[in-house]
Amino acid sequence: MFISGIGSSIFLIDPVYVSEFSNESIRGTLTSGALVFLRLGMLTSYLIGGALSYKSMVYICLTLSVIGIMILIPLKESPTLLMMKGMEEEARKSIAFYTNSKSDSIVVLQEIKKIKKTLAPKKLEKSKSTQRALFLSLTLMTTAVFQGIVVVMVYANPLFSEAVPENILSAAWCSVILAVVSVTFGMIAASLTDLIGRRSLMIIFSVAAGLCCICLGTHIHLHWGPPWLTAVFVYLFVATYQCGAGTVPYILIAELFLPEVKSIMSMIVLEWTWLCSFIILYIFTPLVAAIGLGPVFYIFATYDLRRKEESMQRLTPEQLQGAIYYQRTQSVHAGETQMMDLNC
């Protein structure tokens, strides 16, 4: 498990690596790709895990790991890291590789200038704006994790085993449907963020997820309906969670921090997210033994309904507008630079 944990840490490295060579206009979408493919991986494991033995599953995962390593070999090192080491020529080749252009093109020269500006010592990690953005990101991620999605995903099989009779639908297939719901509504959320807005999307679907938690908890606690309602509420909870807290905070991480500190701050926030996941799984079993499974979902719902709107109110007026303004000024500056180069 320890070695597996080290290997899975690529999930933390991937968003940072992608953000260091991707264009500002699509950086948020590309960095959130790690989350999308994580869900697709879960779906794949659910699909093949129920039909194969434990050893066969291990060999398949090992094969996929080897294929992943082979795919990574042709990739170039991050241009930001190369510039930090003083290897400007290698950084040019890296940018040319990722932008599909020549190493002496205008695009490459512009990116080199941006990286040099990024690496200038400004002590941005100690500025008030960065501290505020870090606090807001950590708050959103904490509330997202303590909404209970980790518990639902880990303990999905026992919940489905009690809710759905085996002769109707097995728990394994219920888990497959759960993964399909997670992937589908995660993609839907990505398309809704620009139509509805981050704040509205977060508040609406977080409230909806809180209500689903209440319904799920009362049904487990009081058994006021048929058993299959447990499965329905689990699916509704996962769908509403992925449309809100399961997607929006990851998009905001790519928007709140300035490029100069985005890598290290994103790493801190993601590490904190995994720590919160560990904490909630660690306390879940003794908490269920003390108060029961149903009341635990009451806690998830109460925490979610009380904290989400407060966090987004702190977020929207200043930080998000500042990030958008920065991105726009960067785009304008890049356009002006390109026109000057063309004139020359």
Secondary structure, DSSP 8 states (H G I E B T S, - for coil): -HHHHHHTTHHHHHHHHHHTTS-GGGHHHHHTHHHHHHHHHHHHHHHHHTTS-HHHHHHHHHHHHHHHHHHHTT----HHHHHHTT-HHHHHHHHHHHHTS-TTSHHHHHHHHHHHHHTS---GGGSHHHHHHHHHHHHHHHHHIIIIIHHHHHTHHHHHHHHS-TTT--HHHHHHHHHHHHHHHHHHHHHHHHHH-HHHHHHHHHHHHHHHHHHHHHHHHH--S-THHHHHHHHHHHHHHHHTTTTHHHHHHHHHS-HHHHHHHHHHHHHHHHHHHHHHHHHHHHHHHHH-HHHHHHHHHHHHHHHHHHHHHHHIIIIIHHHHHHHHHHHHHHHHHHHHHHH-
